[in-house]
């Protein structure tokens, strides 16, 4: 308001009517005297934009029909994307956030009652955010898991080959393509917020061209997968079978190159439901086609992987048809354009930066599979490990959904100036994810002797998986917490911290510590675990028992049954078992003591516990007779 005016605030800006490009801004007050200019009639005066409950200026519906007044010194900023669907209802995000903060701040209400009311409000918002993301991730993962199931029922060798090809090779392309496609999310979001709708289609096409070009060297890598796997130390039998499976995944590379840009293109416009519907229908088609091709037509591993590639192409075609025919994309998709081939070097730099961190995290899991192939009896090790990692990956999809929800909730509440709501959201989402992971772990422990028959009919694999299940259950609980903590850190703006922690824990702590405990200390051999416990018990009773058993085994004339008949004799090697127990005890004790240094260090310690237990359990797949 100009100087000298202390009365009721008046509008200070004005737009001339007329065509959009001819609009001009003038002041209604003289900049020198502060007096109103009488020669300018106060026509088309509009009040200042009102503040919404979420603290944002209300955007006008369309620039051609409504002219928003804007002073020369205005700091008004438009949001990057329009409010998501459902935010304008009577229980929109702004109203729910304000209500949650008021509940937590009302100290006149008893604490227990406040917590119950706040939990109800927070749960509704979390479920609305996490459910769509969990559904899409779960369905896409189920397609890969079902392919391993079909392959596993062909035999143990086929299951090991599918695990090595699907988890050890296919994840390489998945992480690279998904990371490079993430650049579309940033660019399309900015273009959509700036009302440059035609650029969304250009960015999507540009990313597709770049990812298609990246898929060519990946296809060459897939074609030479057999010598590469042998060079990495895999057995020729498993490498040959895995190469057959990988050959059928070559079309999937280019499906990734099309799917991820399309997916990010739709997400930038808050279009999520169509992807879930298309993925659900594709899963049903995938199951039917895989059964027919693998068992009825007898194509085996090659048929299973080919059907997985076909299913991904069905998703791509379905999403593209929706984009072309839907009225929601009529402004953002204007057809193919030659502009997609311009600016590729700059776009590649941005895509590469987005891919680096995701690839480092994704490739860690395939390193586990490759290490498992270096163990004794690699066929059994890979088969049992694939079952455990498939279950872990399935549960991990739930945690990823809560990761997205935690990031959105924390960032929204901090941006709205609601610190109590942000802290409460962290507690609720962490506890909820922990409870779900604990329930799933209990169910898996209860069905530990039968769960492997979903993937394969081999009794040896079932026995190995049953021995791995306790460590798998503990891993699931830790994996239920870690993604949520990552989402909270990202919501707080600690992206660099999360990157350093992930890389350090995966590659500096996890893999070396796992190899040390798994190979040097021989930790985690399931065939030794029962003897490991009884050895400790009987050695304390009679130190000579272990020596007598060692002598019997060295002579080679006594079977295991005969050894157990001689006083249930076990090895009395006290130093190594006690050393292993002491290492785990010290690590766990330090983790518990350092939990008070939250929130930053808790994630590091949780990772140390996770990798101490998770990585060595692949060693447990070796039978006792061969692990010796």
N, C-alpha and C positions, 0 to 999 in steps of 0.2 A: 504494500500500500504506500502511495507517495507520502512525502513529508507534509506535515501540517494537517493530515486527516486522521483524526482520532475517533471518528464516529464509527458506525457499523461498517465492517469491511465490505467493500464493493468489488465486483469483478474488475480486473485491470487489463483484460485482453479481449480481442474481438477479431473475428474472421469475416472478410467480405464474402458474400455468397457468390456463387458462380461455379465454373468448372474447377475440378480438383487442382489442375496444374496452375490455375490463375489465382489461387488463394494467397493472401498476403496478410501479414501481421502488423498491426499498428497499436500504439499505446493510446489509451483514452485520456491520459493525463500528460500535461506538459512536463518534460524532463527537467526544466529549469525552475518553473514557478510551482509545480505541483498542482496547478489548477486544472479543472476539467476543460477539455477543448469543446467549446460550445458548437463548433461547426460540424462535429462528428456526432450524428444521432446514435444513441445507444441501441442499435438494432442487433438482434440475434445474440444478445448477451446470454451466456450460460454460466452457471455456477462452477466453481472449481470441482475437480473430480473428488468424490467422497472416498474416505478411507473405509476399506472393508474390515471385517473382524479379524482377518488374517494379517492386517497391516499393509496390504498392497493397494495401490491406486486402481480403481475400477477401470478396465479398458473399455473403450467405446466399441459398439458392435461392428461398425464398418466405417472405413475412412471416407467413403463416398456419401454417406448419409448423415454423419454426425461429425461436427468439427469441434475437437477438444481444445479449449483455450489453454495456452501455454505461455507463461511469462518468459521473458528473456533469460532470467536467472533460474529458471525452473530446473530441478534435479529429478524430474519424473523419469522413471525408467520402466519400460515395458517388460513383462516377464518373458523368459526365453520360450516357454511353451504355454498354451492356454491351460487353465485349471483342468485337472483330470475329470473324467466323467464321474458324476456322483458327488462332486464337491459343492454343488449348489443346492443340495437337498436340505431338508430341515436338520439333518445331522451331518452336515458337510464337515470338511477337514477343519476349517477355521473355527466353527462352532464347537466341534468335538475337542479340539486342542485347547480352546479357551475354557471349556467346561472341565477338562482334566486338570489344568493348572489351578483353577479355582477350588476343585476338590482337594488337591494336595496342599493348598495354602490355607484351607479352613481349619485352623487348630481348635475351633470350638467343638468339632465333631470328634468322637473317639477315634483313636488311631486305627483300630481294627476295622471299623466301619468305613473310614476313609480309604483304606487299602482295598477293601472289597469293591467299593464303588469305582475307584480309579482303575482297578484291574478289569472290571467289566467294560469300561470305556476303551481302555487300551487294547483289550483283546479284539474288540470289533474292528478297530483300525488295523491291527496287525494281520488279522485273517483276510481282510479285504485287499491288503497289499501282497501278502505272501501266496495266497491261493493260486492266482493265475500263473505266477512264475513257477511255482512248484509243479503245477499240472503240465506245463510245456516241457520243462526239464525232465520230468518223470517219463512222459510218453516217448520222448526222443531216446532216452536211455533204455527204455524197455525194448525198443527195437533191436539195439545192439545186444542186450542181454538175451533176448529170445533167439537171436542168431547163434549165440554160444550154447544155448540149451539144445537147439536142434543139432548142432555139431557134436555136442557132448554125448548124445545118445547114439552116435555112430561108433564111438569107441574112445578109449582113454587117449590114444594118440591124436585123434581128431580134436578132442577137447583141448589138449595142450597146444595144438597147432592154431586153433581158433583163438585161444587166449593170447598166444604170442603175436598173431597177426592183427587181432582186433585191439588189444591193449598195448602191444609193444610197437606196432607199426602204424596202425590207423590213427592212434591218438597223436602221433607226430603231425600229420596233416590237419587233424581237427584243431589242435591248439594253434597252429600257425594261421590257418584260415580264419578261425574265430577271432584271434587277436588282430589280424589285419582288417577284418570286417568291422571291428569296433570303431574305427575312425569314422565310419558312416554315421554312427550314432551321434557323434559330436557335431559334425558338419550339418547333417540334416536337422538336428535340433536347433542349431543357430539359424539356419535358413528358414525354418518354419516359424520361429519366434520373430524374425524380421519380415515376415510376410513375403519372402521370396520363394513362393511355392514352386515355381518352375524349376528351381535349383535342386529340389529334393530328388527329382527323377534323374537329373544330370549326375549328382553325386552317387546315386545308386548304380547307374550305368558305368560310371568311371571306376568305382570300386569293383564291379563285376569284371570289367576288362582287366584290371590289375590282378585280381585273384585268379582269373582264367590263365593269365600268363604265368603266374606263380605255380599253377597246377601242372604245367608241362614238365619242369624238372622233378616235381614230386612223382609224376607218373613214371618217369625214367627210373627214379629211385625204387619205386614199387616193382618195376620190371626186373631189377637186379636184386631183389630182396633175398633170394637164396644164397648167393655168394656173400652178401653182406652179413647175413645171420651166421653163416659158417665162420666168417672172419671174426665175428664177435665172440666166437666160442661155442655156439650152439651145436648140438649133434646133427649130423647130416640127415637123419630120419625126420626129426622135428623141423629142421630148416626146409626140407623139401615139401612137407605137408603144409607148413605155414606159407610157403611161397605160392602154392596153389590157392590158398584162401585169399592171399593178398592180391592175386591177379584179378579176382572178382571185385575188389574194392577200388580199382582204378577209375571206373565211372563215378564212384562216390566223391572223388576229389573235386571234380568239376560241379557236382551237385552242391558241395560245400561252397564253392566259389560263387554260386548263384543264390544259395539260400541265405547266407549270413547278411549280405547287403540288403536283400529283400526284407529280412526279419528286422534289421535295424531301421530301415525305411518306414516300416509300419509302426514300430515302437515309438519313433519320433513323433508320430501323430496320435499316440495313445490308442492304437488299434491292436488289441491283444487277443480278444476272443476268437476271431477267425483263425489265427494260428493254432489255437488249442483245438478247435473243431476239426481242422484239416489234419492235424497230427493224430487225433483220436481215430478218425476214419482210416488214415493210412496205416495205423498199427493193426487194425483188424484185417486189412488187405494183406499186410506183410505176413501175418501169421498164417493165413490161408495159402498164400503163394509159396511160402517157405516150406510148409508141410508137403505140398504137392511136388515141388521141385526136388527137395532133398530125399524124400522117402518114396514117392510114387514114380518119379522119373529117374531116380537114382543118380543125380548129379553130385551128391555128396558135398564136400567142402566148397567146391567152386559154385555150386548152385546156391548154397546158403549165403555166401558173400555177394553173389550177383543179385539176389533178392533184396539184400540190404541196400545195395546201390540203387536198385529200382525204386524202393520205397522212399529214399531220400529225393529222388527225382519227382516222384508223385507229389511230395510236399512242395517242392519248388514250383511245379506246374500249377498246383492248386492255389498257392499264394499269389502267383503272377496273374492268374485268371481273376482272382478277387480284386487285385489292384486295377486291372484294366476295366472291369465291369462295375466296380463299386462307385457310388456317387461320393463317397467320403474321400476318394483319391482323384477326383476329376480335376482338381487344381494342381495337384502335386505330380501327376503323371500325364505328360503331354505327348508321349510317344518317344521313339528312339531319336537320338540326336548325335551329330558328329562331334559335339562339344565334349562327349564322353572321352574322346581320345586326346583332349588338351589338358595341360597341367598335370600329367601323370608323374613326373619326377617329384614335385612338391607333395602330391597326394601319397606317393610311395613312402616318403620320409615320415609323414604323419602316421601311416599305417604300420610302418616298421616299429616306430616308437610304441604304438599301442600293443604290438604283438610280443615284444621282448619279455615283459614281466609275466604275461599269461603263459607263454611257452615254457619259461623256466619252471613254473609251478606245475604245468601239465606234464611235461616230459619227465618229471621226477617219478611218476607212477610207472612209466614204461621202463625206467631204469631198474625198478624193483623186479619187473618181469624178466628183463635181460639177465639180472644177477641170479634169479632163480634158475634160469637155464644153465648156469655154470655149476650148479650143485651136483652132487652124486644122485643118480637116478633122476635125471632132469624131467623125464616124462611124468613121473608121479609128482614131483615138486611143482611143475607148471600147472598140472591139472588141479591139484588141491589149492594152490595159490589163486588160480583163476576163479574158483568158486568163492573163496573168501573175499577177494577184491571185487568181484561182481556184486556180492551182497553189500560190501562197504560202499561201493559206488552208488548203489540204489538208495541206501539210506542217506548218502551224502547229498543227493538231489534235494531232499527235504531241507537240509541245512542250508543249501544254496538259496532256496526260496526265503528262508528266514534271514539270510545274509542281506538280500535286497531289501526286505522289510525293515531290518534294523538300520540300514544305512539311510533309508528315506525318512524314517521316523526321527532319528537323532538329528539329521540335518534340518528337517522341517522345524522341529521344536527349538533348536538353537537359533535358527534364523528368525523365528517368531519371538525370541527373547523369553522362552519358557525353560529355564534350566532344570526346574524340578520335574517337569514332564519328560525332559530328555533323559535325566538320570533314572526316572521310574521306568521309562521305556526300555532302557538297557537291562534293568533287572528282570522285567517281565519276559522279554524276548529270550534272554539267556536261560531263565528257569524253564520256560516253555519248551525250548529246544532240548534242554537237558532231560526233561521228563519224557519227551517223545523218544529220544535216543535210548534212555534207560529202559523204557517199556519194550522197545524193539530188541534190545540186547537180551532182556529176560526171555522173550519169546524165542529168540534164536538159541539160547542156552537150553531151553526146554525141548526144542526139536533138534538138538545137535546131532543125534544119530540118524536123522531122516532127511535133513535139509539138503544134503548133497545129491540125493536121488532126483531132485528136480532137474539137475544138470547132467547127471550121468548115472548109469546103472552099475558102475564098478564098485565092488565091495571094498577094495583097497583104498580107492579115493574117498569113499564114505568114512572109512576108519581114520584116514589122515585128516579129513576135514573135522571130524568129531573131536580130535585131539587139539586142533587149532582153534576151536570155537571159543574157549575162555579168553584167549588173547584177542580174538576177533571182537568179542563183546566189549572188552575194555577199549579197543580201538574205536568202535562205533560211538561210545560215549564221548571220547575225546574229540572225534570228528564232528559230533553234534554241537560242541561248544566253540571250537576254533573258527568256523566260518562266521558265526554270529559275532565273535569278538573282532574279526576282521571287518565286518560290516559296520560295527560301531566305530572302529578307528577311522574308516573311510568317511563315515558321516561326520566325524569331528574334524576332518581335514588332515588326517595323519597318513596320507597316501605314501609319502616317502618312507615313513617309519614302517608301515606295513610291508613295503617292498623289501626293505633291508632285513626285516625279521624273517620273511618268507624265504628269501634266498639264503640267508645265514643258517636257518634251521633245516632247510631241505638239503643243501649241498655242503655246508660247512660242518654241521652237527649230525644231521640225520643219516646220510649215506655212510660216512666214515665210521660213525659209532655203530651203525647196524652191521657193517661188514666186520668190525672188530669183535662185536659180541657174537655174531652169527658164525664166523669162520674160526677166528683165533681161540675164543673161549668155548666154541662148540655149543653155544647157548640156544635153546629152543628146540632141540631134537625131540619130537613127540614120542618116539620110541624109547627115549631115555628118561622121559619125565617121571613115569611111574617108578622106574628103577632109581631115578635120581632121588625121589623122596624116601623110598624104602632103604636105599643105600645110606642115607644120612641117619636114618633111624637105627638100623642094625649096626652101623659102624660105631655109634655111640655105645651100643650095648657090648659089642665084641669086636675090637679092632682087628682081630685075625680073620674075620669073616671075609672081608674084601680081598685079603691076600690069598685065601684059599680059592675064592672064585676066579681070581685072575689066573691062578695056576691051572685051574681046570679049563678055562677058556683058551689059554695058551697051548695046552696039549691038543686041543681040537677034537678030543674024543668024547666029549660030553655035550649033549644037546641042551637047549635052554630049559626044557622040561626037567631034565635030569639035574641041572644046576639048582632049579627052584626046589627040587625035592630034598636036596642036601641042606636042610635047615633054612630054606628060603634065602639062600646066600646071595648077597649083592656086593658090588664093588665097594670098597672102603676108601676110595680116593677122597679124603676129606678136604684137602686143600682147594681143589678146583670147584666143587659145589659151593663150599662156603665163600670162596672168592666171588663167585657169580652172585650169590645171594647178598653178599655185602655190598657189591656195586649197585645193585638195584635198590637196596635199602637206603644207601647214602643218597642216591639221586632222588628217590621219592621223598626222603626226609627233607632234603634241601628245597624241593619244590613246595612242600607243604609250608615250610617256614617262610619262603619268599613270596607266598601268595599275598601277603599284606602289602606288597609293593605294587598295588594295582593303580591304574589300569594297564600301564605299559608293559611291565615285566611279567605279568601273569601269562600273557600269550607266549612269551619265550619259554617259560618253564613248562607250560602245557605242551608245547611242541617237543621239548626234550623228553618228557615222559612218553609222548606218543611215539617218537622215533625209537626210543629205547626198547619199546615193547612191540611196535608194529613191524619194523623192518626185520628183526630176527625171526619172526614167526614163520617166514617162508622156509626157514631152515627145518622147521618141524615136519615138513612133508617127507623127509627122508626116513625110510624104515630103519629100525634099530640095527639090523644086521649089516646095512650098508653105510650107516652114518658112523660106524666105528672106525 
